[in-house]
Amino acid sequence: MSLLTTNEHQESALATQVAMKSLTREPGAIERTRNRFYDWLQVEFDRHYHTLRDGGYRRFLEQRHPEELERYDAACEALRREEFSRFAELQTLGLFLHTQVSEKEAQFRRRRNQFLMAMSATGIITSAVVWAYLHHEQFVQLCQQAVIAGHAILQLFTTVL
């Protein structure tokens, strides 16, 4: 079970979440992923920290100075909370920056695709205009056929309606 249940850590976690939500509007899937990431991060951090804390010095205090052990545990726990809050802030900043970079990349892809579509449309229109200029008689004939077909379709719709 996580030891990150005190009011101050819940408040700081909520403040971080509110700040993230105000800066980026994220879908529920990202929020769930971020929450799972925080849970995993807390468990791994606690496991690593307790592995370090429960080393030889704690056993030495347990055997020789049991009265100091309580102060040592309290100091270790305070240090762990402080380190985790800073570590979580860095992870949040990293997640935020990753989100911002992803948004910028998506925006760049959209602009690039729009530019390529505009270039393609310009090429097609230019080709059609050049063809119409070079083959004027065929173009006029094609336009007349298109007008006749358009009138036929319009008459069909007016009779149906």
N, C-alpha and C positions, 0 to 999 in steps of 0.2 A: 504494500500500500504506500502511496506517495506521502511524503512528509510535508508537501507544499499545500497545507490546508489552513494556515493562519490567515487572519483577516487582511494583514498588510499585503501578503502575496496574492490573495484573491483580488484585492483592490488594484494592485499593480497589473495583474493579468487582465482584469476587466478594462483598465485604462488603456492598456496596449491594444486590446481587441477593438475598443471604441475608436482609437486613433487609426488603426488599420482600416476599419470600415468606413471612416470618414474620408480617408485618402483614396481608397480604391473600393469600388463596388464589386464585390466578388460573389460568384455563384455559390450555392450551397455545397457543391462538391469540393471546392477549394477550401471552404471553411471547415468541412469535416476532415479533409486531409490535413489541414493545419492543426486542428485539435488532436488528431491521432499522432501527428508529429510531436506536438508538445508533450503529450502523454508518454510517448516513447522516449523523448529527450529527458524527461524528468526521471523515468525509471533507470535509464542508462547512466545519467549523471549521479543519481543516488547510489547505484551499484558501484560505480567507479569510486565515488567519494568514500563510501563505507569501506571499500577494499583498502583504500589508502589509510583511512582513519583507524581501522582495526588492526593495524600493523603492530610492530614490536614495541613502540613507545607506549601504546595503550596497555599492553600486557605488563610492561614494566611498572606503570603507574598502578595497575590493578594489584600487583604483587607487593610492591614496596610502599606506595603512597596512595592508599584507597581514598583518602579525604580529598586529594587533588583530582581524582578521576572524574568526579562530578563537574568540577569547574572546567576540566579539559573537554568533557563531552559537550557542555553548554557552549564553550567557545568554538568547538568544531562545528556544532550545529548552526551557530550564528554565522560563522564563516561560510558554511555550505549554502545557507540561504542567500547571503550576499553574493557569492560567486554565481549561484544559479540565476539570480535575477539579472546580473550583468550578462551572463552567458545567454539567457533567454532574450534579452534586449538585442544582442548582436545577431542572434538567429532570426529574430523578427525583422531586424533591419535587412538582413540578407534575403529573407523571403520577400520583403517589400521591394527591394531592388530587383530581384528576379522577376517579380510581377511587372514592375515598370518596364524592364528590358523586354519582356515578352509582349507587352502592349505596344511598345515602340516597333518591335519587329513585325507584328501583325499590321500595324499602321503602314509601315514601309512596304510590306507585301501588297496591301490594298492599293497604295499609290502607284506602285510599279505595275500592277495589273491594269489599273485605270489608264496609265500612260501607254502601255502596250496595246490596249483596246483602242485608244484614241489614234495611235499610230496606224493600226490595222485599218480602222475606219477611214482615216485620211488616205491611205494607200488605195483602198477599194474605190472611194469616191473620185480620187484623182484619176485612176485607171478608167473609170466609167466616163468621166468628162473628156479625157484624151481620146478614148475610143469613139465617143459621140462626135467629137470635132473631126477626127480623121475619116469616119464613115458616116457622114452626115445623112446621106440618102437612106441607108439602112436604119439609122437612128430615128428618122422621121417616120419611116414605115413601121418600125417597132412601136413607136409612140401611138400611131394611129390604131394599130392592132390592140394596144393596151387600153386605149380610150373606148374602142368598140366592145372589148371584153368587159370593161368596167360598167358601161351602160347596160349590157346584157345582165350582169349580176345585179345591178341596181333594180332593173325591171323585174327580175326574178324575186327579189326581196319584197318589192312593193306589191306584187301580186299575191305573194304568200301571206303577207301581213294584212 
